[in-house]
């Protein structure tokens, strides 16, 4: 009887230990997964820019795009702002260290005119497998289709406990609480409050570094 009780006690301890270890493991940052997700986002945006011409997109949207708050007549006049972009949200309660892939749009209201956030009326990229929005932006402010339908993996802090998402030193692409890379129709990158072509960029994702070449838009893991 005592042997059975001993075996039963050991079994319970083993189960509790496994549960504690699993909880601890899930609480640790998953920098590898965050790095691969970030690399995927950059490559996906580059592919969109090459496959989806900004200029032709303007011509098409000028005729068929209809959203009450979007100034479709100005689409042809703001090609840089309308480029496909990967935005890195580095602050906020719900958006800390998250990613978004989208096209920003001109608005009639000055407060939301090319406001550099993926709001209603902007064009957010979708996952072709499940139609989830590739954005980790605030669920209450994002475009309607993406509410409760955003890719959880793009919220790097929430999904992987990622603590560090930043640019390398002396980057000209830094903005307040965020940074982003626009991809031209030829795949090259632009960035900054005053949109310009920067030098090649290094992106810190946890303890990894992703290199982003400025003229080709090619991204790869440096280490």
Helices and strands as residue ranges (DSSP letters): H 2-27, H 31-51, H 54-64, G 72-77, E 84-89, E 98-103, E 123-124, G 144-146, G 152-154, H 156-160, E 165-167, E 174-175, E 178-183, E 189-190, E 201-205, E 208-212, E 219-221
